[in-house]
Amino acid sequence: MAYIAGLLEKNGYSVQTLDANFYQLIIPEINEEIGKSQPDIIGLYVTTMGYYKVKDLATVIKEQCSNLPIMIGGPHLSVMD
């Protein structure tokens, strides 16, 4: 995620990162952060071990922000292709 954020910033985009593991996936706090920053897009990183937590997080975000695009990437999706 840091690599992608750096690449986007280098090309003139404003990027904010939030380590959801730091929040232990506390949904209200994450939704509050999303509400404050008003992002144009959300990017989520998923490993196989974290698949269900990321899936739940994406579902909750979509419930609150149905028009907000969510991109999900990472090793789990690369392997499961």
Secondary structure, 3 states (H helix, E strand, C coil): CHHHHHHHHHCCCCCCCCCCCCCCCCHHHHHHHHHHHCCCCEEEECCCCCHHHHHHHHHHHHHHCCCCCEEEECHHHHHHC
